[in-house]
Amino acid sequence: MHAAHRSGKEVVDGFLSRPSAGGERPAIVLIHGYRGLDDGQRAVTRRFAREGFICLSPDLFHGKTYHTLEDCALKKTSLDIPRAVTNVIDSVPYLGKLLWVGNKKVAVLGFCMGGGLALYTLAQSKAFAAGVIYYQSLFPDPEDLKTIAAPMLCHYGTDDPGTTKTEIEMFRQALDQYKKQYRIELYDGAGHAFLNNPTSKYVANMEAAEKSVARTVKWLRKTLA
């Protein structure tokens, strides 16, 4: 369903999906990639709702979606990151007001651009009990990771030209340096956006998507319990 929450002086629209059964459940804030809140993002939102979570995807592009590589890349590289992070953080009080969430814990999960925004969000807010990072394509400075307190589960494809093995290793070293609680999962042969790109027909990407969802669901159920 359509959702909206206030963030400072603006109202952020979004897409909310939940299980049909009642009762309070933990929530996930899903941060979209550089295409925006498109059909792929909505499909993933529904997917995690089917696994028993309340899922909210805030529209950080405020009604616009992008489709060509050039337009997507331009939008990502010109993004107002502080504004986007604030929009994400301000979704937590909104979720807490919902009868389906109440006092249950909230996780943040991001893909590509959203993966980087999830890292910035975890570093700036203690409102999230867990973070799931999918192949971030915004790379915070290691100093920006020092204040992360929540545990993280991170997913990457070994054949990803956007989030390279070098970037993953630098990220791992920074997390180790600051003694963060994290787990990194690698998927052989998978490329970028293997979960949030519904047009992908590569077997490795499809297998990675299924495995990563199963691992994420199991990990979040334990971490948010």
C-alpha positions as CSV (number, residue, x, y, z in Angstrom):
1,M,0.0,0.0,0.0
2,H,1.0,3.6,-0.3
3,A,2.7,5.0,2.8
4,A,4.0,8.4,3.9
5,H,5.9,9.8,6.8
6,R,7.1,13.2,7.9
7,S,10.8,14.1,7.8
8,G,11.5,17.6,8.9
9,K,9.5,20.0,6.7
10,E,8.8,17.4,4.0
11,V,6.6,14.3,3.6
12,V,8.3,11.3,2.2
13,D,6.1,8.9,0.2
14,G,6.8,5.2,0.1
15,F,5.6,1.7,-0.4
16,L,4.6,-0.5,2.5
17,S,4.0,-4.3,2.4
18,R,2.9,-6.5,5.3
19,P,1.7,-10.0,6.1
20,S,-2.0,-10.4,6.0
21,A,-2.0,-12.0,9.4
22,G,-2.3,-9.6,12.3
23,G,-0.1,-9.1,15.3
24,E,3.1,-7.1,15.9
25,R,6.1,-8.0,13.8
26,P,9.7,-6.7,13.3
27,A,10.1,-4.2,10.5
28,I,12.6,-3.6,7.7
29,V,13.3,-0.2,6.0
30,L,14.3,-1.1,2.5
31,I,16.5,1.5,0.7
32,H,16.2,1.4,-3.0
33,G,19.0,1.6,-5.6
34,Y,19.7,4.3,-8.2
35,R,16.7,3.5,-10.2
36,G,14.4,4.7,-7.5
37,L,11.2,3.1,-6.1
38,D,10.5,1.0,-9.2
39,D,8.7,-2.3,-9.7
40,G,11.8,-4.3,-8.7
41,Q,12.0,-2.5,-5.3
42,R,8.3,-3.1,-4.8
43,A,8.7,-6.8,-5.6
44,V,11.5,-7.2,-3.0
45,T,9.4,-5.3,-0.5
46,R,6.6,-7.8,-1.0
47,R,9.1,-10.7,-0.8
48,F,10.2,-9.8,2.7
49,A,6.6,-9.2,3.8
50,R,5.9,-12.8,2.7
51,E,8.6,-13.9,5.1
52,G,6.9,-12.2,8.0
53,F,8.3,-8.7,8.2
54,I,6.7,-5.3,7.9
55,C,8.5,-3.7,5.0
56,L,8.7,0.0,4.2
57,S,10.5,1.4,1.1
58,P,10.8,5.2,1.4
59,D,10.8,7.0,-2.0
60,L,14.1,9.0,-1.7
61,F,13.7,10.2,-5.3
62,H,10.3,11.7,-4.5
63,G,8.2,10.3,-7.3
64,K,10.9,9.8,-10.0
65,T,12.4,6.7,-11.3
66,Y,15.4,6.4,-13.7
67,H,16.1,3.8,-16.4
68,T,19.2,4.5,-18.4
69,L,22.6,3.9,-17.0
70,E,23.5,7.6,-17.6
71,D,20.4,8.9,-15.8
72,C,20.7,6.5,-12.9
73,A,24.4,7.3,-12.4
74,L,23.8,11.0,-12.6
75,K,21.1,10.8,-10.0
76,K,23.2,8.7,-7.6
77,T,26.3,11.0,-7.9
78,S,24.3,14.1,-7.4
79,L,22.2,12.8,-4.5
80,D,21.8,14.9,-1.3
81,I,23.1,12.2,1.0
82,P,22.3,13.9,4.3
83,R,18.8,14.5,3.2
84,A,18.3,10.9,2.1
85,V,19.8,9.5,5.4
86,T,17.5,11.8,7.4
87,N,14.5,10.6,5.4
88,V,15.4,7.0,6.2
89,I,16.0,7.6,9.9
90,D,12.7,9.5,10.3
91,S,10.8,6.4,9.0
92,V,11.4,4.6,12.3
93,P,9.0,6.7,14.5
94,Y,6.4,6.3,11.8
95,L,6.8,2.5,11.8
96,G,6.6,2.5,15.6
97,K,3.1,4.1,15.4
98,L,1.8,1.3,13.3
99,L,-0.2,-1.4,15.1
100,W,1.6,-4.0,13.2
101,V,5.0,-2.9,14.5
102,G,4.6,-1.3,17.9
103,N,7.7,-1.9,20.0
104,K,9.2,-4.5,17.7
105,K,12.8,-3.9,16.4
106,V,13.6,-2.3,13.1
107,A,16.3,-3.2,10.6
108,V,17.6,-1.3,7.6
109,L,18.4,-3.0,4.3
110,G,19.8,-1.4,1.2
111,F,20.8,-2.3,-2.3
112,C,23.6,-0.7,-4.4
113,M,23.2,3.1,-3.7
114,G,20.9,2.1,-0.9
115,G,23.5,-0.2,0.6
116,G,25.8,2.8,1.0
117,L,22.9,4.9,2.5
118,A,22.2,2.0,4.9
119,L,25.8,2.3,6.1
120,Y,25.6,6.0,6.6
121,T,22.2,5.5,8.4
122,L,23.6,2.9,10.8
123,A,26.5,5.2,11.6
124,Q,24.3,8.2,12.4
125,S,21.4,6.5,14.2
126,K,21.0,3.9,16.9
127,A,17.3,3.4,16.0
128,F,18.1,0.3,13.9
129,A,18.8,-3.0,15.6
130,A,20.5,-4.6,12.5
131,G,21.7,-3.7,9.0
132,V,21.7,-5.8,5.8
133,I,23.9,-4.5,3.1
134,Y,23.7,-5.6,-0.5
135,Y,26.6,-4.7,-2.8
136,Q,26.9,-1.0,-1.8
137,S,28.0,1.4,-4.6
138,L,28.4,4.4,-2.2
139,F,31.6,3.8,-0.3
140,P,31.8,5.7,3.0
141,D,35.2,6.7,4.3
142,P,36.4,4.2,7.0
143,E,36.1,7.0,9.5
144,D,32.3,7.1,8.8
145,L,32.0,3.5,9.9
146,K,33.4,4.0,13.4
147,T,30.1,4.8,15.0
148,I,28.1,1.8,13.7
149,A,26.8,-0.2,16.6
150,A,24.3,-2.6,15.0
151,P,25.4,-6.0,13.6
152,M,25.5,-6.3,9.8
153,L,25.0,-9.0,7.2
154,C,26.6,-8.1,3.9
155,H,26.0,-9.8,0.4
156,Y,28.2,-9.5,-2.7
157,G,28.7,-11.2,-6.0
158,T,32.2,-12.2,-7.0
159,D,31.7,-10.9,-10.6
160,D,30.4,-7.5,-9.6
161,P,32.1,-4.7,-11.6
162,G,30.5,-2.0,-9.5
163,T,31.3,-3.3,-6.0
164,T,34.7,-4.9,-6.6
165,K,36.7,-7.4,-4.6
166,T,39.1,-4.6,-3.7
167,E,36.3,-2.5,-2.3
168,I,34.9,-5.4,-0.4
169,E,38.3,-6.2,1.1
170,M,38.8,-2.5,2.1
171,F,35.4,-2.5,3.7
172,R,36.2,-5.7,5.6
173,Q,39.5,-4.3,6.9
174,A,37.8,-1.1,8.1
175,L,35.2,-3.2,10.0
176,D,37.9,-5.4,11.5
177,Q,39.9,-2.3,12.5
178,Y,36.9,-0.9,14.4
179,K,35.9,-4.3,15.8
180,K,32.4,-4.3,14.2
181,Q,30.0,-7.2,14.4
182,Y,29.4,-8.3,10.8
183,R,29.3,-11.2,8.4
184,I,30.1,-11.1,4.7
185,E,28.5,-13.6,2.2
186,L,30.0,-14.0,-1.3
187,Y,28.1,-15.6,-4.2
188,D,30.3,-17.1,-6.9
189,G,29.6,-15.9,-10.4
190,A,26.9,-13.4,-9.4
191,G,27.1,-9.8,-10.7
192,H,25.6,-6.6,-9.4
193,A,22.0,-6.1,-8.3
194,F,21.3,-9.8,-8.3
195,L,18.3,-9.4,-5.9
196,N,16.7,-6.1,-6.8
197,N,17.0,-6.4,-10.6
198,P,13.9,-8.5,-11.7
199,T,15.1,-8.7,-15.3
200,S,18.2,-10.6,-14.5
201,K,18.1,-14.1,-16.1
202,Y,21.6,-15.2,-15.2
203,V,21.5,-18.5,-13.3
204,A,24.2,-17.3,-10.9
205,N,22.3,-14.2,-10.1
206,M,19.0,-16.1,-9.6
207,E,20.7,-18.6,-7.3
208,A,22.4,-15.8,-5.4
209,A,19.1,-14.0,-4.9
210,E,17.4,-17.1,-3.4
211,K,20.3,-17.9,-1.2
212,S,20.7,-14.4,0.1
213,V,17.1,-14.0,0.9
214,A,17.1,-17.3,2.9
215,R,20.2,-16.2,4.8
216,T,18.9,-12.7,5.4
217,V,15.5,-14.0,6.7
218,K,17.2,-16.5,9.0
219,W,19.7,-13.9,10.3
220,L,17.1,-11.2,10.8
221,R,14.7,-13.5,12.7
222,K,17.4,-14.3,15.1
223,T,18.9,-10.8,15.4
224,L,15.5,-9.0,15.8
225,A,14.0,-11.5,18.1
